[in-house]
Amino acid sequence: MRIQNSIKNIFFGLTGQFISVFMGFAVRTALIYTLGIEYTGIDGLFTSILIMLSLANLGFDTAIIYSLYKPLASNDIQKIKAFMNLYQKAYRIIGLIVFLLGMILYPFIPNLIHDEQAVNHLNVIYLLFLVNSVSSYYFVYKQAIIIADQKSYIISKIHNHFIIISNIIQILILLISKNYILLLSFQVFIRIIENVYIVRKVHTLYPFIKEKNDVQLNRKEKKAFYKNLYALFLYKVSGVVINGTDNIIIAKYVGIVQVGIYSNYLLIISTLSTFISHIFYSLNSSVGNLVVTEEIEKKYFLFRVIHFANFWIYGLCTVLIWNLINPFIIIWLGEEYIFNKLILFSILLNFLTTGMQNASTTYRETTGLFKKGKYRPIIAALINIIVSVILVQFIGISGVFIGTVISRLCTYFWYDPLIIYKYIFKRSVRGYFMKYVIYLMLIFISISMTEAIYSGLHSSINIVFGTIISLFIPNLLFYIVFRKSEEFIYILKIAISLLKKRKNKMVEEKII
């Protein structure tokens, strides 16, 4: 059941991302050609500001989902209701705090933009972004039980339908009215409708959730919960600062147009990241269930499998992006919308080092180890801001991303695996770092080999050729090196098993 739920979560999550990719590119293209790159930059800037404001979340989502693993596994309805009651009250307060923080920032919005671009009604646009963000806090808490119950595919299926309808209407609004405020108003409306629909689905699946709920946690349970929450809050601060300040620093020190250009790269790279994160995020609840029910060796083996899969997928994507993203953007938007290789390298280094942390992050969050080294995230956040602000003034946009990489390498890179190996696996972490170095070497060798073969010309034929080369060489190299490893054999067996089940199901359907 654990594997089946993970596969469903991955499948529907990826299906949703394929839909989001296609529709997202269509909306972005319509936005650039109807309103200009400045509005794309404003979109990226305000999104980053709201990421910063989401500090008020305090990590409640992760804390609650982590707390629900055990009561769901034991079907403890009263304990589930107690946590959901706490979650509901917390998110009502959180929504209010985010709104108030957003309003405090409201008068200073024009000061965050380096260059004076003609973007009309800037404050109105910001308010609509704020309302769109705040509205979700009054609905999203009920999704936690679905996610913790290893059924996030249900949310993905609903979101897939809404995203198709939403993006088609957004394109029509842009083409017909060319009105950004009307576009944002519609986004607020459709977000509320989607959230209401998901809440109704939760009530159908878990009828006890809609019952009057006054169940409370006891004092000991509350103390344990808030202890976890405090540690998660520090991680939240770090994550928000590291991921949310890039656009703000670029807008302040370089310009809103550069934010817009970066937003196009970010659209492509974050799309790939979201595809991949759906795979690993879909495993979170299954790992959480495994942690409370299985022995150390099984936990350790699954960690190695996730880390190996993580390397293979992120390594392959890094090679593809390096070779193809600039030629693709030239065909899509034009040569004036591309960055040079140095900026691209810094963006990709940030992408790769973030992705290679997935296995450690998954185990840190699902095992409760976020309590260890809880002040380290604050150090990471400070390093990120200081180094990024210094470097951006010397080497431009590249400095922002290099600062982010440096902050991660100084903190998360070494500490997360260290505590996981020490407290969960009860063994030395040396093997992890040795494999990490081997993984990185293979990725950079793949990049060198593919770039040597692929000239990087910008016609569609060469992009097709580059895609084939960028897929074939890394996969061949990774296969040659790891074909006899336990991790590869395990993943291959699961893939073969799933294909056989699919084939048998198709045969049965034909017979019927």
C-alpha positions in Angstrom: 0.0 0.0 0.0 2.9 2.4 0.8 4.4 1.9 -2.6 1.0 2.1 -4.4 0.1 5.4 -2.7 3.6 6.8 -3.6 3.2 5.8 -7.2 -0.3 7.4 -7.4 1.0 10.5 -5.7 3.9 10.7 -8.2 1.8 9.9 -11.3 -1.0 12.5 -10.6 1.5 15.0 -9.4 3.5 14.7 -12.6 0.4 14.7 -14.8 -0.6 18.0 -13.1 2.9 19.4 -13.8 2.7 18.5 -17.5 -0.5 20.4 -17.7 1.0 23.3 -15.7 4.0 23.5 -17.9 2.1 23.8 -21.1 -0.4 26.3 -19.7 2.2 28.2 -17.8 4.3 28.8 -20.9 1.2 29.9 -22.8 0.2 32.4 -20.0 3.8 33.7 -19.7 4.1 34.2 -23.5 0.7 36.0 -23.6 1.8 38.2 -20.6 5.1 39.2 -22.2 3.7 40.0 -25.6 0.6 41.9 -24.4 2.0 43.8 -21.4 5.8 43.5 -21.6 8.7 42.0 -19.6 8.2 44.6 -16.8 5.0 42.9 -15.7 6.8 39.6 -15.6 9.4 41.1 -13.4 6.7 42.6 -11.1 5.1 39.1 -10.9 8.5 37.6 -9.8 9.2 40.4 -7.3 5.8 40.3 -5.6 5.8 36.5 -5.5 9.2 36.7 -3.6 7.8 39.3 -1.2 4.9 37.0 -0.3 7.3 34.1 0.2 9.0 36.3 2.7 5.7 37.1 4.4 4.9 33.4 4.6 7.3 33.3 7.5 4.1 33.7 9.6 3.4 30.1 8.6 6.0 29.2 11.2 6.3 25.7 9.8 2.9 24.7 11.0 2.2 22.7 7.9 5.3 20.4 8.3 4.7 20.1 12.1 1.1 19.0 11.7 1.7 16.6 8.9 4.6 15.0 10.9 2.3 14.8 14.0 -0.4 13.1 12.0 1.7 10.2 10.7 1.4 8.2 13.9 -2.4 8.7 14.7 -3.3 8.0 11.1 -1.2 4.7 11.2 -3.0 3.7 14.4 -6.4 5.2 13.3 -6.6 7.3 16.4 -9.5 9.6 15.4 -9.6 11.7 18.6 -5.9 12.5 18.3 -6.3 13.4 14.6 -9.2 15.7 15.5 -7.1 17.3 18.2 -4.3 18.2 15.8 -6.7 19.4 13.1 -8.4 21.6 15.7 -5.0 23.1 16.6 -4.2 23.5 12.9 -7.4 25.4 12.1 -7.0 27.9 15.0 -3.3 28.5 14.1 -4.0 29.2 10.4 -6.8 31.7 11.1 -4.2 33.6 13.1 -1.5 33.1 10.5 -3.7 34.5 7.8 -4.4 37.6 9.8 -0.6 38.1 10.6 0.4 37.7 6.9 -2.3 40.3 5.9 -1.1 42.8 8.6 2.6 42.3 7.7 1.7 42.8 4.0 -0.1 46.0 4.8 2.8 47.3 6.9 5.0 46.7 3.8 2.5 48.4 1.5 3.8 52.0 1.6 7.4 50.8 0.8 6.7 48.8 -2.3 7.9 51.4 -4.9 11.2 51.7 -3.0 12.1 48.0 -3.8 12.4 48.7 -7.5 15.9 49.9 -8.8 14.8 51.4 -12.1 11.6 53.4 -12.8 9.6 51.4 -15.2 6.2 52.3 -16.4 4.1 49.8 -14.4 0.7 51.3 -13.6 -1.3 50.8 -10.4 1.7 49.1 -8.6 0.0 49.3 -5.2 -3.3 47.8 -6.4 -1.4 44.9 -8.1 0.5 44.3 -4.8 -2.8 44.2 -2.8 -4.3 41.6 -5.2 -1.2 39.4 -4.7 -1.6 39.8 -1.0 -5.3 38.9 -1.0 -4.6 35.8 -3.2 -2.0 34.6 -0.7 -4.0 35.3 2.5 -7.2 33.7 1.2 -5.5 30.2 1.1 -4.7 30.2 4.8 -8.4 29.8 5.6 -8.7 26.6 3.6 -5.4 24.9 3.2 -5.1 23.4 6.7 -7.6 20.7 5.8 -5.4 19.4 3.1 -2.9 18.2 5.7 -4.8 15.1 6.5 -4.9 14.0 2.9 -1.1 14.5 2.5 -0.3 12.8 5.8 -2.5 9.9 4.7 -0.4 9.3 1.6 -3.2 10.5 -0.7 -1.9 13.8 -2.1 -2.8 12.5 -5.6 -6.4 13.5 -4.7 -5.4 17.1 -4.4 -3.4 16.8 -7.6 -6.3 15.5 -9.6 -8.5 18.4 -8.5 -5.8 21.0 -9.1 -5.2 19.6 -12.7 -8.8 20.4 -13.7 -8.8 23.9 -12.2 -5.4 24.8 -13.7 -6.6 24.0 -17.2 -9.8 26.1 -16.8 -7.9 28.9 -15.0 -5.1 29.3 -17.5 -7.3 29.2 -20.6 -9.4 32.1 -19.1 -6.3 34.0 -18.1 -5.0 33.9 -21.7 -8.3 35.1 -23.0 -8.3 38.0 -20.4 -4.8 39.0 -21.6 -5.5 38.8 -25.3 -8.9 40.6 -25.1 -8.5 43.1 -22.3 -4.7 43.4 -21.8 -5.6 44.3 -18.2 -3.3 42.9 -15.5 -5.5 43.9 -12.6 -8.4 42.0 -14.2 -6.1 39.0 -14.6 -5.1 39.1 -10.9 -8.7 39.5 -9.8 -9.6 36.4 -11.6 -6.7 34.5 -10.1 -8.0 35.4 -6.6 -11.5 34.2 -7.5 -10.5 30.8 -9.0 -8.1 30.1 -6.1 -10.9 30.5 -3.6 -13.2 28.3 -5.7 -10.6 25.5 -5.9 -9.8 25.6 -2.2 -13.5 25.4 -1.3 -13.9 22.3 -3.6 -10.9 20.6 -2.0 -12.4 21.2 1.5 -15.6 19.5 0.4 -13.6 16.6 -0.8 -11.8 16.3 2.6 -15.2 16.3 4.3 -16.3 13.4 2.1 -13.2 11.3 2.7 -13.0 12.1 6.4 -16.5 12.9 7.7 -15.4 13.4 11.3 -13.4 16.5 10.2 -16.6 18.5 9.6 -18.1 17.5 13.0 -18.0 20.0 15.8 -14.5 19.7 17.1 -13.4 20.7 20.6 -10.9 17.9 21.1 -7.7 19.2 22.7 -4.2 17.9 23.0 -3.0 17.3 26.6 -0.2 19.4 28.1 2.6 17.0 27.3 1.5 16.6 23.7 1.2 20.4 23.2 4.7 20.9 24.7 6.2 18.3 22.3 4.4 19.8 19.3 5.5 23.4 20.1 9.0 22.2 20.6 9.0 20.7 17.1 7.3 23.8 15.8 10.0 26.1 17.2 12.7 24.2 15.4 10.7 24.1 12.2 10.1 27.9 12.4 13.9 28.4 12.3 14.1 26.2 9.2 11.2 28.2 7.7 13.0 31.4 8.3 16.1 30.1 6.5 14.2 28.5 3.6 12.2 31.7 3.0 15.3 34.0 3.2 17.4 31.7 0.9 14.6 31.1 -1.7 12.7 34.4 -1.4 15.4 37.1 -1.4 16.9 36.5 -4.9 14.3 38.5 -6.8 14.2 41.2 -4.2 18.0 41.7 -4.3 18.1 41.6 -8.1 15.2 44.2 -8.3 17.0 46.5 -5.8 20.5 46.3 -7.1 20.1 45.5 -10.8 16.6 46.2 -12.0 13.1 44.9 -12.6 13.8 44.0 -16.2 16.5 41.6 -15.1 14.0 40.1 -12.6 11.7 39.6 -15.6 14.4 37.9 -17.7 15.4 35.7 -14.7 11.7 34.9 -14.2 11.7 33.2 -17.6 14.6 31.0 -16.6 13.0 30.4 -13.2 9.7 29.3 -15.0 11.6 26.6 -16.9 13.9 25.5 -14.0 11.2 25.6 -11.3 8.9 23.6 -13.6 11.6 20.9 -13.7 12.1 21.3 -10.0 8.4 20.9 -9.3 8.3 17.8 -11.5 11.1 16.3 -9.5 9.8 17.5 -6.1 6.5 15.8 -6.8 8.4 12.5 -6.9 10.2 13.1 -3.6 7.4 15.0 -1.9 5.0 12.2 -2.7 7.4 9.9 -0.8 7.4 12.0 2.3 4.3 10.5 3.9 5.4 7.0 3.0 8.8 7.6 4.6 7.1 9.0 7.6 5.0 5.9 7.9 8.1 3.7 7.4 10.0 5.6 10.1 7.4 4.7 12.7 7.0 1.1 11.6 10.2 -0.3 10.2 13.8 -1.2 11.4 17.0 0.8 10.8 18.3 -1.2 7.9 15.2 -0.7 5.9 15.2 3.1 6.6 18.9 3.2 5.6 18.3 1.4 2.3 15.4 3.6 1.3 17.5 6.7 2.1 20.2 5.4 -0.3 17.7 4.7 -3.0 16.1 8.2 -2.7 19.6 9.8 -2.8 20.6 7.7 -5.8 17.4 8.5 -7.7 17.8 12.1 -6.7 21.3 12.3 -8.2 20.3 10.6 -11.4 17.2 12.8 -12.0 18.9 16.1 -11.0 22.1 15.3 -12.8 20.2 14.5 -16.0 18.1 17.7 -15.7 21.3 19.8 -15.1 22.8 18.5 -18.3 19.6 19.2 -20.3 19.3 22.8 -18.9 22.9 23.7 -19.5 22.7 22.7 -23.2 19.2 23.6 -24.1 17.8 26.5 -22.1 19.4 29.4 -23.9 18.6 28.0 -27.4 15.0 27.4 -26.3 14.5 30.9 -24.9 15.9 32.4 -28.1 13.3 30.5 -30.2 10.6 31.3 -27.6 11.2 35.0 -26.9 14.3 36.2 -28.7 18.0 36.6 -28.1 17.6 39.7 -25.9 16.0 37.6 -23.2 19.0 35.3 -22.5 21.7 35.3 -19.8 25.4 34.6 -20.4 27.1 31.3 -19.5 28.4 32.6 -16.2 24.9 33.6 -14.9 23.5 30.3 -16.3 26.2 28.4 -14.4 25.4 30.1 -11.1 21.7 29.4 -11.6 22.4 25.8 -12.3 24.8 25.4 -9.4 22.0 26.6 -7.2 19.5 24.3 -8.8 21.8 21.2 -8.4 22.9 21.8 -4.8 19.3 22.4 -3.8 18.2 19.2 -5.5 20.9 17.1 -4.1 19.7 17.8 -0.6 16.3 16.2 -1.2 17.0 12.9 0.5 18.4 14.5 3.6 15.5 17.0 3.7 12.9 14.3 3.4 14.4 12.3 6.3 15.1 15.4 8.4 11.4 16.4 8.2 9.8 13.0 8.5 11.9 11.8 11.5 11.6 14.9 13.6 15.4 15.7 13.4 14.6 19.3 12.6 15.1 19.8 16.4 18.8 19.1 16.0 21.0 22.1 15.1 17.9 24.3 15.2 19.8 27.6 15.0 21.8 26.6 12.0 19.1 27.8 9.6 19.4 31.3 10.9 23.1 31.2 10.2 22.4 30.0 6.7 19.9 32.9 6.1 22.4 35.5 7.4 25.2 34.1 5.2 22.9 34.2 2.2 21.9 37.8 2.6 25.3 39.2 3.4 27.2 37.2 0.7 24.5 37.8 -2.0 24.4 41.6 -1.4 28.2 41.9 -1.4 28.7 39.7 -4.6 25.8 41.3 -6.6 27.6 44.6 -6.5 30.8 43.1 -7.9 29.7 40.4 -10.3 26.1 41.2 -10.8 23.2 38.7 -10.9 25.6 35.7 -10.6 26.6 36.9 -7.2 23.1 36.5 -5.9 23.0 32.8 -6.8 26.5 32.1 -5.7 25.7 33.6 -2.3 22.8 31.2 -2.0 25.0 28.2 -2.9 27.7 29.3 -0.4 25.1 29.6 2.4 23.8 26.1 1.7 27.3 24.5 1.5 28.2 26.1 4.9 25.2 24.7 6.7 22.7 22.2 5.3 25.1 20.4 3.0 27.1 18.8 5.7 25.0 18.9 8.8 21.7 17.3 7.7 23.3 14.0 6.6 25.5 14.1 9.7 22.6 14.0 12.1 20.6 11.6 10.0 23.4 9.0 9.9 24.2 9.6 13.6 20.7 9.4 15.1 18.7 7.3 12.5 21.2 5.0 10.8 23.7 4.7 13.7 26.7 4.7 11.4 29.4 6.9 9.9 28.4 9.5 7.3 31.7 9.2 5.3 30.1 6.9 2.7 27.5 9.5 2.0 30.0 12.3 1.2 32.1 9.9 -0.9 29.1 9.1 -3.0 28.2 12.8 -3.2 31.6 13.6 -4.7 31.3 10.7 -7.2 27.8 11.9 -8.2 29.0 15.4 -8.8 32.0 14.3 -10.9 29.8 12.2 -13.1 27.4 15.1 -13.6 30.2 17.5 -14.6 31.8 14.9 -16.9 28.4 14.5 -18.6 28.2 18.3 -19.1 31.7 18.4 -20.6 31.0 15.4 -22.9 27.7 16.7 -24.2 28.9 20.3 -24.7 31.9 19.0 -26.7 29.5 17.1 -29.0 26.7 19.6 -29.2 27.6 22.8 -30.8 24.7 24.8 -29.2 23.4 26.2 -32.4 19.9 27.6 -32.1 17.8 26.1 -34.8 15.0 23.7 -33.8 16.9 20.8 -35.5 19.9 21.4 -33.3 17.7 21.6 -30.2 16.3 18.2 -31.1 19.9 16.8 -31.6 21.0 18.5 -28.4 18.1 16.9 -26.5 19.0 13.4 -27.8 22.7 13.9 -26.9 21.9 15.4 -23.5 19.6 12.4 -22.6 21.7 9.7 -24.1 25.2 10.4 -22.7 24.4 11.0 -19.0 22.0 8.0 -18.9 24.6 5.8 -20.6 27.4 7.0 -18.3 25.3 6.6 -15.1 24.1 3.1 -16.2 27.7 1.9 -16.9 28.9 3.1 -13.5 25.9 2.0 -11.4 24.2 -0.9 -13.2 25.3 -3.4 -10.5 24.5 -1.3 -7.5 21.8 -2.3 -5.0 20.0 1.0 -5.5 19.8 0.7 -9.3 18.7 -2.9 -9.2 16.0 -2.1 -6.6 14.5 0.8 -8.7 14.7 -1.3 -11.9 12.8 -4.2 -10.2 10.0 -1.7 -9.1 9.8 -0.3 -12.7 9.6 -3.8 -14.2 6.9 -4.8 -11.7 4.8 -1.8 -12.4 5.1 -2.4 -16.2 4.0 -6.0 -15.7 1.0 -4.9 -13.7 0.1 -2.4 -16.3 0.4 -4.9 -19.1 -1.7 -7.5 -17.2 -4.4 -4.9 -16.5 -4.5 -4.0 -20.2 -4.9 -7.7 -21.1 -7.7 -8.1 -18.6 -9.5 -5.1 -20.0 -9.3 -6.5 -23.5 -10.7 -9.8 -22.3 -13.6 -8.1 -20.5 
